[in-house]
Amino acid sequence: MKTILLTGAAGFIGAKTTEKLLKRGVRVVGIDNLNDYYDVSVKKYRLKQLQVYPNFIFHKVDIENLKALQPIFAKNKFAAVINLAARAGVRYSMENPHVYMSTNAQGTLNILEMCQKHKVPKFVLASTSSLYAGQKMPFNENLSVNIPISPYAASKKAAEVMAYTYHYLYGIDVSVVRYFTVYGPAGRPDMSVFRFIKWIDEGKPMQVFGDGTQSRDFTYVDDIAEGTIKALKKVGFETINLGGNRPYGLNEMIGLIEKDLGKKSTRNEKDFHKTDVMATWADISKAKRLLGWQPKVDLKEGIRRTVQWYLQNKKWLAKVRI
């Protein structure tokens, strides 16, 4: 049975990717530090869904802790590592930039160092569309990403560059996957889709940065997980966009939530944040060509599934901090 190490296994994308691998008979060693950046109860919920699989092994470990990583690599012969452990959130990275560098850059370096020492042939790194801020749309992988406008984006750029260095020096095959606005069931409580559903259902005013005319290339989590698994393909070194391939306005997304909940929203509009961009849009032609990947779930269906999950889990989600 092939064994893969997946970091950030209790995270939003990490848990869904782990689930898909487990269902395919892959043995997954998952690690996560279960930090409290957002409500840990959501991470524990995801982890509980995974622990029913006999081919899942979990270690509560921080990728910043090189010493704790060593016995995990020594004990297992990994066919690949999927590095999804990261500090996320553009705005919060301005408040605590140091932890973004220590996790996203130093943590990635630790994993890469373990890969070269233990002869792991394949490394998949999760990166971000935030690197494209200020570029002409649709964003393709050939655009320069040397002007990050948040510590979060800068830390992800550092991780990408280090991954290339280890590819060049040690021959590790690397796929860097840049994600575009991921949403879906059991999503992050700090992200707009989760928060808007909860606020609208509870009759509370939504906090909206700007007037809602900004647009995002929303991408359903199952599609992202599928693309991440396809990125295990041997490619040399490649950077690949994984996105919905169509921008949707924030107001359109809110309208879909209102329809599925059968409730109207009220909002408190705040100033548009300096680290935000008006629109994102992924050119996914490379993912189609190289991986045979394209998204299958559009925003209407994705929001319907997400609202349905929320309603089914409403009792415990009422206590979740957002």
N, C-alpha and C positions, 0 to 999 in steps of 0.2 A: 504494500500500500504506500503510495507516494505521500511524503510528509512535507507540509508547507508551514512556515512560521508566519503568522499574521499578527502584526502589532496594532494596537488600538482595537482589539477584538470586541470590546464592549461599546465601542463608538457606533454612531449611526450607520455609516457606510461599512465600517469594519464588521459589524454584526451581520449585516445582510450578505456581505461577501463571504464571510465564514459559513453562514447557513447554506449558501449555494454550493460551496466547496464540499461541505459535509454530505450534502444530499447526493453528490457525485462520487462519494466513496473515498474522498481524499482525507487523510489524517491531518488535522489542523492543530497545531500548537499555538494557542492564542495568548497574548500577553496584553495587559492593560494596567495602568496605575490607579484607575477608578478615581481620578481627581474630581474635585467639586467645582470646576469651572461652571458647570450647570448641574442641575439637580441629579444627584447620584441614583435616585430611585429609578430613573429612566434607564440608566446604564445597567442596573441590577435586573431590571425587567428583561432587557435584551439578552443579558448573560444567562438568565434562567431558561430562555427559549433554546439556547445553544447547548446547555448542559444535559439535555436529554439524549444527545448523540454520543454513542460510545467511542467514536473516533475523534472526540474533541477533548483536548487537554488544556487547562487554563492555569496560568501563573500570574499572580498579582505582582507585576514588575514594572518599573519605570525605565524607559529606554535611555534615560540620562545616567542610569546606574550601570556602568560598564561591567563592574564586578559581578552584578547579579545576572547579567546576560551570559557570561562565560559558561557556566554549567549547563545552561539550556542548549547552547550551541554544541557543547562537548557531548551531550547525551544523545542528540538527535542528528541524523544525516538529512539535512533539509535539501529538497529539490529546488526550492525557491523561497524567497522572503518577499512578502507584500507589506510594505511599510505605510500603514494608515494611521499610526500614532502621531498626533500633532496637537499643538495648541491652535485652535481655530478662532475666528472672530476678528474682523478688521478693527472695529471700534475699540474693543478691549485691549488690543495690542498697543494702542497709544497709552493706555494706563499702566501696563506692565510689560514693556518691551523686552525686558531681560529674560523672562520665562519663555517668550517666543523663540529667542535665539538659543536658549539652553535646550529646549525640547526639539524644535524643528531643525536646527542646524547641528548642534552638538549631539543630540540624540540620533539623528540620521547618520552622522559620522561614526558613532558607536556601532550601529547596526552594520554599516558598510565595512568597518574594521573587522567585525566578527565574520562577515561573509568572506572576506579575503583570507582570513586565518584558517577558516574551516571549509574552504573550497566550495562555497555555495555558488552555483553557476548563474543564478537568475535573481534579479532584484527589480521589484516594481515599486515605484515611488509615487505617492499621491501628491499632486501639486494643485495649483489653483488658477482660475481665470483672473484673479485679482492682479496677476502680473501684467495683464494687457491694458491696464488703466491708461486712458488717453490715446490709445491707438485707433486706427481706422477699422471699422467693422465691415464684414464679419471677421473675427479674429482668427488668423491662421498661425501655424506654428513657426513660420519663417519671420514673423514680426520680431523686432527687437523688444526685449523685456528687461532693459537695463535701467528703467526709471520707476521703480516701485514707489508707491505713494503711501504705504503704511508699513510699520514694522512687521506685520504679518506677512505681507507680500515679499518684503526684503528677506525674511527668514526662510521662506520657501524657495526664493531664488538661490540663496546660499546652499540649501539642500540639493537643488538641481545641479549646481556647479560641482559640488563635492561628489555627487553620483557619477558625473561625467569623468572626474579625475580617477575614480576607482575603476571605471570601465577602461580608461586609457592605460592605467598602470598595471591592472591585474586581470584584465579581460573579462570582468563581470558583465554579463548581458543585462542591459538596463532599459526598462520602459518607464518613462515619466508620463503619468496621465494627469492632465489638467482638467479638473472638474468645474462644471458650471452650475451654480445655484441648485444644490441637491435638496429634494424635499420628499416626503412620503411618510407612511406610518412609522411610529416610534422615532420621529425626527427629533432634532435638537430643540429644546424648549426656548433657546435664545434666538431662534430663527423666525422669520416673519410668518411663514405658513402655520406653524404650531401656535404661535402667539395669537395670530388673528383668529384662528378657529376658537381658541379658548376664550378670548376676549368677547367675540361676537356671541358665542353660546351663553356666556355668563352675563351678558348685557352691560359689559364694561367698555368705556371708550378705548379704541385702539390708539397706540402711539405710532404715528406714521411720520417718517422723516421725509419732508417735501410734500408735494400735493398728490402723489400717487401716479403721476404721469411717467415716472421712470419705468424702464422695462428690464426684464431679466430673462435669460435663457434657462428657464426652469427645467430641471432634468430629474425624472423619477428615479428613486433610489435603486429599484430593481435593475433598471437599465444601466446605471452607473456600476453596480456590482458586476453585472454581466460583462461590461467593457473592461473592468479591472481584471477579471479572470482571463478574458481573451488576451490581455496585455502580457500574460505569462509566456506568450509566443516568443521564440528567439528572434531578436530584431537587431542585435548589435547595440546601438544606442539610439533611441528615438524618443521624441517628445510628441505626445498625442492628445488632442482635444477630445474630451467626452462631454458632449452637451446636447441639448434638446434640438438644436439647429433651427430654433425659431424664438425670437424674443416675444414675451407677453408683458403687457402693461400691468403694473401693480394693481391698478383699479380693476382690471379685468379679472385678476386672480381673486381679489376681494369679492367681486360679484359672484364668482363661482362658489365661494365658501358660503356666502349669504343664501344662495339658491339651495345648496345641499343641506344647510342647517334649517332653512325656512325662517331665517331671522335677518333683520336689518342691522347694519353696523352704525356706530357713531365713532367719531375720531377726534383726537387731539393732534394737530399737525405741528411738527417741530421743524426747525431749520434743517435744510439739506446738509448732511455731514460732509466735512472737507475730504474725508477718505472715500466717500461714495462716488459712483459714476452714474450717469444718466441711463446708460444702457450696456448690456452685454449680449454677445451673439457669437456662437461658436461656428467656425467652419469645420465640419467634421469629415471632409472628403478624405483626409489621411486615415482616419479611423476606419472608414468604409473600405478603403483600398488595402490597408495593411492588416487590419484585424477582422474584416468582414463584419464590422459592428455598426449598428445604427439604432437609435432609440425606438421603442415600440409603444410607449405609453404617453399619450398627449396630456396636456394640462387638465383638460376637463375630466378625463378618466382618473388621472392621478389625484386630483383634489377630491373626487368622489370617494376613492378608496381611502384616502387619508382621513376624511371626515367620518367615514364609516368606522375606521379603527378607533378614532377618538370617541365616538359615541359608545362603542363596545367597551371601552376602558375608562369611561368618564368618571367612575366612582373614585379610583385611585389617582387619576390625573387631576382631580379637583385640588389635590394637595401639592401638586408639583409647582415649584418655584419657577417663574418666568421673568 
